[in-house]
């Protein structure tokens, strides 16, 4: 183990590995290779459209919204690229990207690659393809050099099963000793699961039964990101003039269908596996995409993997809410092979004026022979058409394919959640939808807090949290950016008398899951105040101070709603109960700022803004309709077309009239279920209009607080 120090020109660490690890016993395994003899594919003589429908329904290919929307993807306020892409929030992103802090634009990215079915044909090829898929996925981020990527390898094998030990050895050798060194990428970490085999006795026949999983390598790729704003997505752009789609075929026309989604939907495997035949070509492709991205020559990017080129293109059309007209290469196998083979590659969207420069750069990286102009997006047209050699081989409407792609998710969601909500979401597909449509009634670039900042004072705000609360850091960052001095205050600090609320101008209760919400949303947290005399007195005095303001977000919103007896002008507030969908809802939703007395929302009235939503109990339940009519509403969910959202998922929790924010009669206390603190920078939004600057319009809320304090 050597460590070199360039400054002192020495080696402060020079340690024999035997000293570091001792002399562990060596394991000897005597294994026998077993040649796989899979049958060649025998696909039925059916229309390509039937093949396409089957492939789109396969879980590995299909829409996975039913899983994605129940996981919090905005927590920390440092998530830049989640699965959902574009104004229509379609889950097709190639990689995940996060910010490294709340100020800069550097960050980190992660992507996954796996090709387990290929191991049934060629185990080393499955390992190489897993790494290839991880690279073509993570190429969407601004990484720079391939050497900046680090891999984590999760090996799974049925050790002891005939041929599997030899397959494992051969695949580790192919990946660790050959491919990764050729790519200049290291695998510093990983794990293994060597018991992927089950044996049991059949109760009916009494016979021993065994089930073994094929060798599996799951690759997780990680890398630092120079500029998270340069992350590419599969969303086709129809607002940039005439554009072209370029297929970069790293399979070089082989189009092998073994182990593909198409083979699986016909209950076959095949005998010809895709492979990384030319590691230098893969590395050149990665370098080319990085260069093209930094030169701002790429509008959209999507890798080719599960479902083949057909799935790549229709997913790009789904994300762009448009059609495509495709002319497939004619010298690369059958129609089915060209459409559904899962060789490595990607599709790039490029402006017409930039096509020549892009093709020239691809040529410099040795990809002239595998770069093909294959078509264009269609504006105001949902037709998806594939032509080849002068004939149309497959055509369908985007909405038809999208419903097929989302059918599996809808059926799973219907079984797990409120089926009515699942139906409402599925029925939206094919309906004319403008997508997220922000509308600003104020200048988001204006810093209304500048006069206050010039005073040099930084008023203190208590960032309040309790056991289970997890949103305090991003909340503190947002208020710090608005020139507050954010102070971390735990409930135990108040209960034990270490901190007094009287020293603060503002109080913000953060989101999370206080006490696991076992006493109802925010109930346990509120009771720790209501049933403790010191805490109750402090909060009541604070709320009654005319120079104080308060904000409750998500779990903090739920908690403050339970404290309405202590808060002047909050008598008509609702309580917040389980979402109508019966699930945790994590989405980018559109809300309207309603005219109210809220000191935090002044000047924002009438604006329609996307905002992060992440809660399981956000449905506002009023004592009766009269109470709802008297409450000071400050924010509501709306449809993309602008009217109050009544249906799921535009109304993610089922609140009457989409109500999701309220304030008091004097506007000093505001509560809301969505998370403005997670989207105070434009880059934190899963999608935002390209003309928005560094700070999102939600920063106005925090600056309003600074103006009000004075």
N, C-alpha and C positions, 0 to 999 in steps of 0.2 A: 504494500500500500504506500504509494508515493504522493506527497503533497509538495508542489513547487511554489516558491515565493519569488516573484519577479523583482520585487523591490530590493530584497536582500540577496537575491541571486543564490539562494540555497534551498535545501529540502528539509523543512522542519519536521516532516514525518517521513521516515524510511523504514518500514516495518515489514518483516517477512510474514507472509500469510499464515505460516505455521504458528507463529507467535500469537497472531490475532485469533485464530480459530482452533488452535491445538491440533490434535490428530484424531478427528472423529472417525469412527469405523466406516469402512467403505462398503457400500451395498453392491452386491453382484446379482444381476437378474439375467437369467438365461431365457431368451424369448425367441419366438419363431415368427417370421414375417408370414403374412397371409394375403395373398393377392386377391384384391376385390374383383369380382367378375359380374358386375351389374349388367342387366339387359339393356339393349339399346332402346331409346324412346320409340314408342309406337303410338303416336298421337292420332286421335280419331279424325276422320274426314268431316270436319264441321267448319262452320263459318268462323272467321277470326273474331267476330263480335261476341260469339258465345265464349270463346277462349278469354276474351278481354273481361267479360262479366264475371267469369269464374275467378280470374286472377284478382280483380278488384275486391272481391268478397273474402279472399283469403286473409286471415287475421294478420299475417306478417306484412301484408300490403295495405290492408284497409285502414280507414280513418280510425284513430285511436282516441278520439275526443272523450269518450266515456271514462278513460283512465286519466287523461291529462287534466281535465277541468276539476278533478277532485283533489289535486295536489297544489299547495301554495307555491307559485312560481315567481312571486314578486317580493317575498320576504327578504329583508336586508336593504331593499332599495338599491341594490347593486347589480340586479339582473338586467342585462341589455337585450340578449337574444334568447327567448324561450322557444317552445315548439310552435307557437301560434304566429302566423306570418300575415302581414298586410291588413288592409282595412276590413277584410272579411274574416280575419282570424282563422286561417286554415292551418292545421297542424302538420306542416311539411318541412320545417327547418332542418338544415343539415347538421348544425352543431349548436352548442350552448356557449354563450359569451357572458362574462360578468365583468364589472368594473373593479379596479383595485382599490379605489377610494371614492369619496364624494366630490372630488374637485377636478381630477384629471380625466383623461380619456384613454389611459392605458388600462389593460385588464388581463383576463385569462380566458381560455376557451377549452372546450372539451368535446370530443366526439367518440363514437363507438363504431366498431366493426366486428362483424361475425358472419361466418359462412359455414355453419355446422353441417347442413345437408350435404355439402360437397365432400365431407370426410367419408361418406359411404362409397364414393367413387375414387377419390385421391386425397388421402389425409394431408400430405404436405401442401397440396394446392389449396386446401381449405384454410390452412394457416396463413399462407401467403395472401390469399384473397381477403382474409379478415383484416390484415394490416393494410392492404390496398384500399379496402372500403373505408377504414378509419381515416386514411390520408385524403381520399377524395371527398370525404365529409368535412374534415377540419380545414380543408383548403379554402372554404368559404370565409374564414376569418383572416385578419391581417397579421400574419405570423412572420413573414419574411423568409427565413431559411428553413428548410426541412429539418436541419440539425437542431433547431430550437424545440422540436417536438420530442416529448418523452412518452413512452408507452408503458402501460400496466397490462400484464398478460395474465388472464385468468384461465388456467388449463383445467379441463374436466375430462376424465377418461374412466373407463371401466377396467381398472387394473386387474390383470389376471384373466380377462376374457380373451379368447383366442384372437391373436393378431393385434389386439389393441395396444399392448406394451410396445410392440415394434412400431406401430403407427405413431404413437406418442414420441418415441425416440426420433423417428424420421422427420416428424413435423417440427420438433424443437430444433433439430439440426438445421432444417431448411430455413426456419425463421431466424434463429439466434446466430447461426454461423454463416449464413449466406445472404438472405434478403436484407436484414437490418443493417449489416455492415455495408452492403452495396448502396443502401439509401442514406447512410450516415446518421441513423437514428438508433438510440439506445433504449433498452428495456431494463430500467433500474429496479423495477419492483413488479410483484405479481403474487399470485397464490395458486394453489391447486386443490382440486377435489377429485380424489382418485378412487372413489367408491360409487361410480355412476352405474351401478348394477343392483338389481333387486332379485331375490330368489324367494319363492313361496310355494306352498303345496296347494294345488287346486282342490277346493272342498268337494267338488262333484266327482272328479275322476280320480283323485288321490295322487295324481302325477305331479312331479316337481316342475315348476314353471320358472323361467328366468326372463328378465327384461333388461337389456343393456342399452345405454345411450351411446350414440356415436361420439367419437373424439370431438371435443369442442374447445375452440380458442376464442375467448371474448377479449377483444382489444379495446382498452380505453386510452385514447390519445389526449394529451394535455400540452398546452403551449402558452407562453406569454403573448399578449396581443398588443401591438404598438398603438393602434387606434381603433377602438371598438366601433366607431362610427362607420368604418369601412367594411363592416360585416355584410357579405352578400346573402341574399335570400332567393328562394325559387319564384318569388312573385314576378310575373310578367308585367312589364310596364307598357301601357297603351297611351301614355301622355308625353312621350318623348320623340314623336315623329316616327318615320318609317324605321323599322328594325328588322334584323335577321337573327335566326337561330342557328347556332353552330354546334354540331355534334363532334366531340372529340372522342374517338373510339379507340381506347387503349387496348381493346381486344384485337385490333388490327384486322377486322373483318372475319374473325373466326366464328363468332356468334354461337358458342357452344351452349346447349340448353340443359346439360346435366345439372341436377340439384336445384333447378329454377322453380319459381312459383308456378309456372305453367306445368312443369312436370308433376309437381305436388298435387295440383288440383285435379289431375287425371291419375292420381295414386301411383305414380311412377317416380323413378330416380334418374335413369339415363346412364350412359356410359362415357360421356365426354364432358369433363369438368372445365369451367373457366379457370384461368390461371394468370399469374403475373409472369408472363413470358419474358418481359424485358424490364428489369428494375430501373434501368437508366431512363427509359421512356416515362415511367411513372414519376420519377424524380423530376424530369424535365417538365412534365405536365404541371406538377405542383409549383415549380419555380415560375412557369409561364403564367399561371393563374394569379400568383402573388404579384407579379409585375404588372399584369393587365389591371388588376384591382387597384393598385397604387397609382396607376396612370388614369384611373377613372374611365376605363374603356368598357367595363362590364356593367350591364343594367341588372341582370339576373343570372343566377347560377344554381344548378341542381345536379347532383351526382346520379349516375345510373347504378341501381342496385336491385332490391327486391321488386319484381314485376317488370324489369327491363326498361327499354327506351319508351315503350308505350306508357308505363306508369310515370316515368320521369316527366314526360310532356303533359299528361293530363293533370298531374299534380301542379305543375307550373301554371296551367290554365285555370285550375281551381283557385289558386292563390291570387291570380290576376283578374279573375272573374271575366274571362274573355275566351274566345275560341282560338284555334290554331289551324293553319293549313300547312301540311307536312309533305314533302317529297323525299321518300326514303332512298338510300343508296341502292343501286340495282345489282352490284357485283359482290354481294356478301351473304349468300345463302337464301333460304326460303323466306317467304313473308313472315311466317311465325317466328323464325329464328331472328330476323332483324328486329321485330317488334318486342320479343319477350326474352331474348338472351340477356343474361346478367353479367356480361363482361364488364370490366372496369371502364369508366368513362364519365362524361358529363355533357350537359347542354348549356351553352352560354347564349345570353341575349345581348346583342350588340347593335348600336345605331348603324344605319346604312353607311354613314360617312366614316365610320371607324372600322368597317369590316376589313378593308385592305390592310390596315395597320395591325389588326388583331391576327389575321392569317399570316402576316409576315413574321410576327413574333413567335407564333406557334411553329412556323417553319424553322426558325432559328433554333428551336428546341427539338428539332427532329421529328415534328409531328405533321409535316405536310401531307403525308400519305394517309393519315387517319383523322384529318379535320375536314368536315363536310358541311357545306351550307345546306340545311334541310328544310327551311321554311320560315314562316312569319306568324306572329300573333295576329288575330283578327279583332279589329275594334268594332264595338257595338254589334257583335255577332258571336253567338255561342256555339257555332258549328265546329266540331273537331273532326278533321278529315285527314286520312293518311292515304297518299297516292304513291304508286311505285310503277315505274316504267310506263307512264301514261295511263294508268288505270287506277281507280279508287278501290282500295282493298279493305278499308274500314272507315265508317263515318257514323257519327252519333252527335246528339246534342250534349253540351256540357252538363246541363242540369240532370239529364238522364244518367250520365256516367257518375256524376257527383252523388246522386241518390244511391246508386249501386255501391259506390265506394264507402258511403256512410251507413249503409244498411246494417252491417255487422255491429257497428258501434251503437246504433239505435236499438237493435234487438237486445244487446247486452244491457244497455241502460234501462230499457223497459222492464227487464227482469229484476234489476237491482234497485232502481229508484222509483219515484212516482211516475207511473207509465204515461200519465197525461202530460207531464212536462217533457218526457222523451218524445212523445208524439208532436208536441208543439214545436220542438226544435227541429225535428225531421221534416215537418210540413213546410218549414221556411225554405228548404232547398228548392230551387227553381223559381221562387217568387222574386220579382224584381226588387233588388236590395242595393241601395247606394253605398253600403258599407259604412264604417265609422265616418261620420260627417261633422267634424268640429266646426263651431261657429264662435268667434270671439267678438265681444262687445266692448273690449278695451284693448289697449296696447300692451301686449305681454312683455315687450322689451323695456317698457317704462319702469324704472325703479322708484316707486312712490316713497320709499323709505330714505332716499338720499338726504333730505333735510334733517332727519332724525340722526342719521349716521354721523353727520357733520358735528353734532353736539359732543361726540366722543364718548358718550355714556352707552353702556350695554346693559339694559335691564335684565334682571334675572328671571328665568322661567324654570319652574319645577317640572322635570320630565319624570312623571310618576309611573312606577311599575310595582307589580306584585308577583308572587310566585307564579310562574307560567307565562308571564308577559314576555314577548320577544321582539317588540317593534321599537324599542327605546332608542337604539343607535341612529337609525335613519331619521327618527323624529328630531333628535338632538341636532343632527346635521342640517336639517331643513331650517330650524330656528336659528342655528348658529350662522347660517348663510344670510339670514335676515337681520343679523346684528344683535341677536340676543346672547346672553350668557346662559347656556343650557346647563342645568345642574341635575345630576342623576339622583333621584330621590326614591328610595324604596319605602314601602309601607311600614316596614319595621323601624325606619328612621323616625317616622312621625309617631308611631305607637309608643316607642321607647323614649321619645322626647329629644332625640339628637338633632332634629331639624324642625323648625317652625315654618309653617306656610306664610306667616306674616311678612317674611323677608322677600317674598316673590311678588312680581306684578302679574305673572301668568302661571297657569297650571295646565298641563296637558296629560291626559290619561291615555296610555298607548295600547296598541293591539296585541293580541296573543290569546292565551287560553288560561286565564287565572284559575288556579285550583282545578284545572282540567275541565272547567265548566260543569262540574258534577252537580252543583246546586243551581244550574241554569246559567245562561249566558251572563257573565258579570255578576251573578248573584252572590257568590262567595266573597268576592272582592268587596262588594258593597256592604255586605254584612260585617266584614272586618272593620268597617268605618261606623256603621250605624250602631253596632253593639259594643263599641269601645268609646268610653266617654271622652277621653283626650282627643282621639282622632275625630270623633263626631263634632266636638266643639271647634276644633281647628278648621275643619272643612266648612262648617256652617258660617263661621266668622269670615272665612275667605270669600265664600260665595256672596255674602252680603256686603262686602267692601265695594264701594262704587268705582274704585280705581283698579279692580282686578278683572281679568278675563280668563276663560277656561275653554279647553277644547277636548273632546272625547272622540277617539277614533276606534272603530271596530270593537274590541273587547272593552276599551275605555268608554265607548259610546254606550254599550250595554250597561256598564257599571254606573255611569252617571245617570242613566235613566232610572235606576233603582234608588238614586239619591234625590229624586225630584222633590221630596218633602223638605230637603235642606236648601234647595235652589229657588230663589225668588223668580216667579214667572214661568216655572216649568211644570205646573200642575197638570197640564193637558198632554204631557209627553206620553208616548206609548211604552210598552215593554217590548223586548225583541225576543222572538221565539224561533223555533226550528224552521229552516228554509222549506218552502213548499215542495221543492224537489227531493227533500229528505236526504240531501247530501251537502257536504262542504262544497262551496262554489268558488272557484278561482278563475277570474276572467278579466278581460279589459272591456269595461262597460262604458256606455255613453250616458252622461248625466247632464241635467240642465240646472243651472243656478237660478233658483226662484227668488224673486224680490222679497227681502225680509230685512229685519233689523240687525241681523248678525254683523257684528263689528269686523269679523274675519272675511266676509264675502262682499263687502261694500265695493261698488263699482264693477262687480262681476255679473250682475243680474242679466239674465237672458242668454248668457254664454252656454254653449254646449261643448262639453269637454270629455275626452276619454280618461278613465281613471282605473286604477287597479282595485279589484274586488277580491277579497279572500276571507270568507266567513261561512260558518255552518248554521248560525242562528241570527239571521239578519232581518227576518220578517217583522215589520212593525205591527204590533197588535194593540189597537186602541180599545179603551173601555167600551166605547160605543161610537156610532157615526157622528154624534154631536161633538164628542171629544176631538175626533179627527178634524172636524171643521173648525175648531177653535185653536188648534195647535199652530204654532209658528213654524211652518214648513220652509226649509231653506234649500233643499236639494231633492231632486227626484230622478229616477231612471227614465230614459226616453228611448224610443225606437230610433233607428238610424234616420228615419224620415222626419223625426222631430216631435211626434206626439207622445204623451205619457205612456210608458211601457206597462202593459197589463199582462202580456204573455211572456213565457219563458223562451229563451234565456236573456232577452233584453232586460227583463225584470228578473234578476237571478234568484231573488228570495221570495217573491210573491207578495210583497207589501202592496196594500191598496194604493192605487194611483201612482205606484212606483216610488213612494215616499222613502227616502233614505238619509235625509238630513233634517235636523230641527234646531231651533234656537229658542231663547227665552224672550219674554216680552220686551226686555231692554236690549237684547242682542249680545249681552256679555258672555253668555255660555252657549256654545255651539257643539252639537253632537252629530256624528255622521258615521255610517258603516264603511264606505269606501276609504281608501288610503291615499290621501294627497301627499303624505310625507314620502311615499315610495316613488313618486313621479314628479318631484319638483325640478328635475332636469329632463329635458326632452329625450335624451339618450336612454333614460330609464323606462320609457314607454315601449311596449312591444311593437307599436306602430305609431307614427305621428307624421303630420304633413311635412314634407321636406323643407318648406320655408321656415319652419320654427327654428329659433336660435338655440343657444346653449340652455337657457332656462325655459322650462315649460310654463304655460299660463298658471299652473297651480302655485308657482312661487309667489303669485300676487296675494294668496291667502296669508302667507307667513309675513309678507311685507305689510299687509294691512294691520296685522297685529302690532308690528313695530310702530306704525303711524299712530295707532290708537293710544298706545302707551305714552307716546310723545317723547 
